[in-house]
Amino acid sequence: MSLHLGLRNPAGTMTGKRKRSSNSTRLPKVALVAAPWQTFCRPSIQLACLKAFAEKHVPGVRVETHHLYLAVAAGLGRPQYDAVSCWDSVICESLYGNLLFPSKRSDAENALRQMVGRRALARIPYGPLMKRIRAATDSYVDSVDWSEYSLVGFSICLAQLASSLYCIRRIKRRYPDLPVVIGGSSYGRESLQRILCGFPEVDIAVNGEGEIPFGDLLELISKGEGLDAMRAVPGVVTKESVFEAPIACRQLPSLDQLPYPDFTDYFEQLKTLAHAKPFYTTLLIESSRGCAWRSSGSSANPDRPGCAFCGLNRTWQGYRYKSAERVAAEVDALSDQHGILALAFTDNLLPVSASVRHPVELKALNKDLSLFGEMRANITRPVSRALADAGFECVQLGIESLSTPLLAKMKKGTTAIQNLQALKLCEEQGIVALWNLLIEFPSSDRHDIDETLRVMRFAMHFRPCKISVFELEPDSMVATDPPAYGIPKIIENPLLHSLFPPGFSRSLPRLFLDYRGRKEQKKLWAPVRRQVRLWNREYQLLQENLPLGPILSYSDGGSFLLIRKKRPGAPATVYRFGEASRALYLFCHEHQSFAAIARAFSSIREDHLRQLLHSMVNQHLMFTEADRYLSLAIRDNWSRDRRQE
């Protein structure tokens, strides 16, 4: 069933367009907008943080947030909106690109069919889809009297560029003198300048963190200043500053200075959804900014370059995180205010390595929280336990590859054995571990493919990955130094000319990039694609059939160990370890060096010790790398818990 959105005025009655207040002494107002394709069931934390900061630090200015993506989700219906928002970001951009440039509709439709496939597109017919997107967007934009505002700001993150530009163009046609500002963590100075030059409807942009520059803009508004004064604010990018010295990136020294994010407008807008069935809303929490891996170098190299493929975090300076007490207090207050226990951390990396107190403080709240966060794969057993105790039911692990040589090329700073350990520890604690396998990375070679397939045979005991095809991000290390990654030439994404007219596409070449050599990488990675499909099928079969529990599990008998390996369409294989093998296997619950193993089992000759270890490796019960060993089986707590019920 489609959802329908109506706007309500302060009195609660339905209205089409907002009317200008007759009160000549009304407070100055600004609008902040979040366009599609943000997740429907999550409020925009960017808008919520800016609103809370501005209204606290700039008295006399009112900030109203517009979650425009709710209107589009209402117009499409949640299932269809969710299906589209899960597509590739370039696909999402193409939909509003079609509305921005109707003359490209035929080319855009053909490009879309190539990207998502005819079967996927047939389930959501292109023509009706575009009509409903346009109707829902236009209806919302036209229902707001934007002349009430002294400034309109758009927060542009992943898959929100074309949708924001379409709305800006529509607003500017009716209110040409209304100042419009853009910003967002996905776009650095160069990208913002290209947008400004290619899209004159945008007046100014904020480079990097938004709170301080946005606060300065509102200070000027409160004093009655206009756009000319706004252009001079430090941290603001303009069309005229393209060839000037680097633009300042102004940010708060401590994130504890931020007020709690203000999500009230989102929930008020939800109330206007007619005939909406109850749905699961997730609050967003921000405990850090920047990347701990990128900024955790030695004194000789204080700032790591970060992962080679990542274009995020280039707008942040360093890595900052909120104190554990502040994070817990914020979670406590927001869950009480909105009656919600499901919260997702927006951090690129959870700050558990910086402060193990974060999950401890969250646990102390004594709430049945359902938490999600992203984290590096170098976690330990105490960390996984603390996360589970705090309420983390699901995490996104930054695994990316199962080949240690390829991980080195990616500059991940992790190894295959660490990745397998992270998958094991999460499953042991009942935490759903989501992870991507990044394929077609430039400079991948046959050895990387063979190693990936080899390690995958050990990883198939755990939840399968999601394939993620490498995309060349503008501010990534690969894009800034392509020869180092075997790229002969960076080119515009061939889809760019299908989606945008030449004049506009020429101004945005650094936003949609590709490279020569893509076809060779696609062919090289074909065996991995096939193996991942097989992995998913087998995993589903094993999870559907009784008994439930891990695919590879063990039961401890004190003086012996039983290891059970489930197989699709066949009885499970059971291994029985005696006292010495049991002790050895349990000792390697977290990966251990052979030197440490030899010290712990000094009564066993080293050659016999290696023979025992390699026997376990050959049976895929244990993994080895660089003379380190990791046991893969998970204790069968599920069966024990069922017996206790």
N, C-alpha and C positions, 0 to 999 in steps of 0.2 A: 504493500500500500504506500502510495506517495504521501509525503508529509507536506503540509501547507503552512507557510509562514505569514503571519500578520503582525504589523507593528502596533504597539499601544502607546498612547500618549501618557503623561504622568497621571492623568485621571483614570486611566485604565480602559478607556474606550478605544475601539479600533479606528485607525486613521490611515490615510494614504500618504500625505506629505506633512512633514513637521512644519508648523507655523512659527514664524518669528515671534518671540516674546515681545509684548508691548512694554515690558519693564526696561526703561532706558539705562538703569543702573545695574543691569544683570552682570554677573561675573564673566570675564572673557573665557571662552571655551576653545579647546582643541580636540580634534578627533584622531584616534589611532585605529587603523584598519588591518585586519588579518584576512587575506584572500584565500581561496582554495589553492592547493589541495591539502590543507592541514587535516589531521585526523579529527573526525567529527566529534568523537566522545572525549576529546581533550581540549581544555581551554588554552588559549595562547599565553604562554608564560612571558613571552616578550612584551606583549601589551600589558599584562598584569604587573610586571616589574616596573615598566616605564610609568604607568599610571600611579602606582603607589609612591614611587620616588618623587615624581613631579608634584603631586598634591601635598606631599609632606614638606618638600624643600622650596616650593614656590607658592606661598600663600596667595590666594586671590585668583588662581587659575584652576578651572575645572577641566578634567580630562575624561572624555567619554570614549569607550572602546567599542568597536564594531567587529563582531566575529562574522564576517560576510560568508565564510565557508559554511556556517550553519544554514544560511538561507539557501545556498546552492544544494546542500545535502537535503534540505526539506523539499526543494523542487524536484530533485532527481529521485528521492527515496533513498533511505540509508543503504540498502544492499547495493544499489547501483553506484552510489557515491563511494562506498568503501571499495568496490571493485575497481573503479577508475583511480582512486587515490593510491592504490597499491601498485599501479603500473609504474614503469620506468619514468624518471623525472622528465626526460625529453619528451615522452609521449604526453605526459600531463601538460607540459608547456605548449605542445602542438595544438591542444584543444583551444586554448585561449588565443594562441597565435592565429588560429583560423578566424576568430572573432575580431582580432585586431586588424587583420588583412583579409577581407572576404575574397579578394581576387585570387588568393592562394588556396581556396577551399579544395579544389580537385587535387592539386598536388599534395596538400596536407592529408587528404583522405587516403591517397595511394601510399604515402609514407607511413601513415598509421597502420595500414594493412600489412606493410612489410615488417613493422616493428612488433606488432602483437599477434599477427597471424590471422588468417581469415576466420578460423573457428572462433577465436576469442572475440573478434570484432562482431561476428554474426550474433553473438549473444547480447551485444549492446549495439544496435544499429546506429550507424554514424549520424545520419540525418536527424532522426528524432532526438538523439543524444545532444547534438549541438543546439537544437531548438530549445530544449529544456534548460541547458546550461545558460544560454543567453537570456531566456525569459526570467529565470530565477535571479540572475545577476542584475539585469536591467531593472527588474521590479524593486529589488532592495536599494540599488543606488539611486533610483529616481524617487524613492519614498522618503529620502532624507533631504532636508533643507540644509545643504552644506554651507550656505551663506551664513549660518549661525556661528560658524567656526572661524577663528583667526588663523588656523593652521590645520592641515590634514597630513598625517604621517602614515606611511605604509611600512610595516615590518615585512621584509622579503627574505624568506629562507628557501629551503629546498622546494622546488616545483611551484613557486609562488611568483615568479618574475612576470610571465605573460599575463596571468590573471590580474596582478596588481596594475600592470601597465594599461590593460584594457579598462579597468575601473577608473584609473587616473584620467585617461583620455576622455571618458564619458563625463566625469565630474568637471574637467576643465572646459569642455564645450559649453557647459551651462554656467560655470563660474570661472571665467578665464583669469580673474585677478586673485583667486584664492591660492595662497602659497601652499605648495606640496613638497614634502620632504620624504626621502626614503632612507632606509638603512637595513642592516641585517648581517648576521654572522657569516652568511654564505658568500658575501661580496666584500673584497678589499678595495683599496683606493682605485686601482686601475680599472677594475670591473665597474665600479660606480661611475667613474669618469666616462667610460664608454656608454653606459646607459644614459647619462646626462647629455652626451653629445648626440646620441642616436634618437633620443626621445625628448624633444624640447618641452613637453608638458610637465616634466619633472624639474622643479626649480633648484633644489639643493639636496645634498645627501650627507649623511653622518658617517664618518669613517670610524670603524671600530666600535668599542663599547658606547652605548647610547645615552646612559643616564646623565652624565655631566654636560655634554653638548646639548642634549634635549632640554635639560634644566635651564641652560643659558638662553636657549631660544624662547622658552616660556617666560623667563625674566624680561626679555625684550618685549614680548607680547603684553605682559602685565603693565609695562610702561608706555604702551601705545606705539611701539616701534614697528616698522614694517620689514619687508623682504630685504631691502638694501642693508639694513643693520644686521639681519640674520646671516647674510653672506659672509660677514666679517668674523663670525664666531669661530674660535679655534676648534679644529676637528671637523669643520664643515667643508665639504667638497662642492665646488661649483664648476660650471662650464668654463669659467675664466681661469680656474686654477689648474688646468690640465698640465701646463708646462712649468708650473711653479715648483718650488722645493717641496720635499715630502710633507704631506699633511699630518698634523699632530694626531696621535691616538691617545685620547684622554680617558683614564679609567680610575676607578676607586682603588685606593691602596688596600682596603679591607672589605671583603664581601659582608662581613658582619654589620657594616654600616647601612646595608640595604633594609628597607622596611619589608614586611611580609608582602608577597604579591597579592594584588587585589583582583579577585576573580568574579566579583559581584555582577559585573555587566554581562558576563557569559551566562551565568545562571538566570539572570533576569531575561535574557534573550531566549533561553531555553523555554521559559514559561509561555512564550508567544507561539510555540510550535503546536499547532492544532492537530488533534488525533494522534499524537505521538505516543507510542508504546514506551514503557519504562526501559531504560538502557543503562548500561554500566558505564558510569563516568569515572575517569581517572584524573586525579589532580597531578599537576606537574611540580616538581621540586628541583631547585637548583642548589647544589652544595659546592660546586666549584666552577671555575672558568679557565679555559686554556687546557693544555694537555700535560699531565704529569710526566709522561714519557719524554715529550719533546723538551721539557724544561728541567730535567733531573740529571743533568750532566755533572761531570767532575769539575773541580776548580779550574783545571786546564781547559775544559770544554764546557762552560757553564750552561750553554743552551744547545741541546741536541737538535738536529734537524727534524726529528720526528719520522713517522712512517713515510716512505718515498711516494706512495700513491695518494696521500691525504692532502687535500687542499683546505681543510678546516684549520681553525686556530691561528691562521696567519694574521687575523685582526686583533688577537689578544697579545698582550705583552707579558710574558711569563705565565706562571700558574699560581692561582690563588684558590683557597678553599675556605668555607665557613667552618667555624669551630664546631666541635661535636655537640656542645650544649646548644648552640644556636640552631643547628639543623634539627635536633630533637624538639626544641621549643616550637620551631616553625611547623614541623609535621604535626605536632600535638594541636597547635592552634588552628591550623587549616582543616584538619580532620574534624575537629569539634565544630568549627564554623559552618562547614558544608555537609556534615554528617556522612563523610566518605572515608573509607579505610584503604582504598586502592590508590596508590601513589607511584608515579614513575619519575625517577631521577633523570634529568636532562643532561647530566654531565657526560662529556666524552669518555671520561674514566672516573669511576667512583674513587673517592680519596681514601680507600681503605689502607693503601700503602703509606699514605701520609699520616694517617691517624686511625689506629684500630679502634679508637673510642667511639667512632661514629655508629657502628652497629650496636655497640654496647649501650650507648645512650638511647638508641631507638628501642632496644629491648626493654629498657627500664621504664618506658611509657606504659607497659602492660596493656597494650592494645593489640587486637588481632589484625595487624597490618598486612596488606598484600602489596609487596614492593617489587619494583623492577628497576634495574640499572645496568649500565654498561661497564665492563671492567677488562683489564688485561688478563692474559691467561696464566700469568706467573703466580697464581694463588697457592696458598698452603692450606693444610687441613684446619688449623685454628681459624683462619680467615673464613673458610667455607662454613665452618660451624657457627661462627659469629653472625655471618650473613643470614643463615637459616634461622637462627634464634631471633634475629631482629625482624624477620617477616619477609625476607626476599624469597619469593616463590619462583621468580624467573629472572635470568640475567642474559645479556648479550655479551658473549665472550669474543674478544678481539683475536680470533685465531688466524683467519685468512688463508693459512696454508698448512699442509702436513709435511712439507719438505723443508728441512732445516737450511739447506743451501738457498732455497728460494726465499725463505724468511729473512736470510741475511741480505739478499738483494733488495728485499722490500724494506730493510732497516727496521724490522719489527722488534728486534732485541729479545726475541723468544725463540724457543726451539720446539721441535716436534714432540719431544718427550714431555715438555712442560704443557703443551696443548692437550695431550692425552691425559695428563694428570688433572688438568682443570676439568675436563669432561667427566672424569671419574669422580672427582671430589664433589662436583655439583650433583651428580646423580646419587651419590652416597647420601647426601643431605636432603634429597627430595627436591632439589632446585632444578627447574627446567632450564637447560642450557641451550640457548639459541646461538647459532654461529654460521658465518659465511665462509665459503671456500672461494677465494678470489682467483679466477682463471683468466688466461690470456694476458697475464702481466708481461709487459715488454721485457725482453732479454730472457724469458723462460726458454729452456732448452729441453732436449729429450731426456737428459738426466733428471731434471726437475719433475717431469711427467712420470718417469719410472719410479722415482722416490715417492711421489705422491701416491701412486697406486700401491706401492709396497706398504706404506704406513697405513693406508686406508684399510687394509685387511685387518689390522689391529684395532682401528677406530670403529669398525663396524659393530663392535659390542655396544656402542653408545648411540645416542640420538643422532640421526644423520644431519648433514649440513644443508644449507641452502646455497645454490650456485649464485655467485655474484660475478658478473662479467666486468672486467677492468674498464673504467672510464677515465679518460684523461682530464683531470681537474686542473683548472687554470693556474692555481697558486701552488701546486704540488711540486716536489723536487723533480719528478719525472718531466713535468712541463717546462721547468726552468733550466734543466740540463739534459735534454733528450739524447745526445750522443752517449752519455754515460749508461743509458739503458737500451742501447742498440736501436734507437729510433733514428732513421735517416732523415725524416722530415715530419714536422707537425703540420697537419692540414685542418681545414675547417671540417666539421662534421658534415658529411654529404647531405644529411637531412636538413641542414640549416637553410639551404636554398629552396627546399620544398615547403618549409614552414613560413619563411619570411621573405619579403621582397628584397632585391639586391641592395637598395639604398640602406635599408635597416640592417640587413645581415652583415654588411661591410663594417658597420659600427660596432658589431658584437662578436668579432672573430675569436676573442679570448674567452668567451662564455661557453661556447659549444665547440670542443676540440676533438680531433681524432688524429690518427697517425698512420703512416704507411707501414705495412707489415701486419696489419690486422688479420688478413686472410690466412697468412701462414700460422699465426697463433691460434686461430680458430680451428684449423685442421690439426694442429699439434695437440690441442686439449680435448679432441673428440673422445678418446678412450676414457678420460676422466668423467666426462659427461655421462657416458654409458654406465660406468661403474657407480656413479651417484644415483642414477635411476634404479639400478639393481639394489643398491643399499636401501633406498626408500621403500621399495617393494618388500624386501625381506624383513625390514624393521616393522612394517605395518602388519605383516603376517604373524610375526613372532609376538607382537603386542596384542593382537586380537585373540590369540589362543591361550588357554589356561595351561599351566599356572601363570599367574601374573608375577611381576618382579623383574629384576635385571636380566639381561640376556646372558651375561656371564656373572655368576654369583658364587659365593662360598658360604659354607656353614662350618663353624669352628667346633671341633670335638675335644679341645683341650690338649690332647696328645696326638691328634690327627686332624686332617682338614679335608673336607669334601668340596670339590669345585664342580659346578654344574654349568654346562654350556648348552643353551637351547639352540635347536636347529629347525629350520622351516620344513614342515612335512615329514619330520622324523623324530624319534625319541631323543631326549636330551642325552648328551655325552657326560658321563660322570668320571671325575678324576679323584683318586684317593691318595693323599700325601701323608707320609709318616711323620714322625716327630721332628726330624731334622729339616725335611722339606717344608713342613708347616711353618717352622720358625723362620726359615729363610724367606718364604713367600710373604709372611706377615711383616717381616722387617723391611721389605721393599714396598710397603703400602704407599709411601712417597718415594720418588726416584732417589736411588742411592748410588754412589760411585762404587766400583769394585773394590777400591782400597778400603772404604768404610765397611763393606760387606766382609772382606777378608779379616779385618780387625775384629769384627763382632763374632765371626765364626772361625776363630783361629785354630780350633781343634780339628777343622776339616782341611785337608790338603787343598791348595789353591787349584790344582788341576781338576780335582774332583768337584770343587765348588763351581768352577766354570762349567763343568759338564752338567751339573744340576741346573744351573741358570739357563744354559743354552737349550736344554731339554724343554724347559718351560717356555722359552721363546719360540721354539719350533712348533709347539702346540698352540701358539698364540694366546697363552695365558699370561705372558709377561712380554714387555717391550724393552728393547735395548737400543741405546744410542750413545756414542762417544764414551763407551765403557761405563755407562750408567744403566740402571735396571729399574723397571717400574712394574709392579704387579697390577693387573688390570681388573681382576674380579672384585665385585662389590659384595659386602656382607649382606646376606639375605634377611634383612630386617623385616621385610614385608610379611614373610611367612610367620615369623615370630610374633609380630604385632597382631596378625589375624588370630593366632592361637590365644593371645591374651584377651581378646575382645569377648 
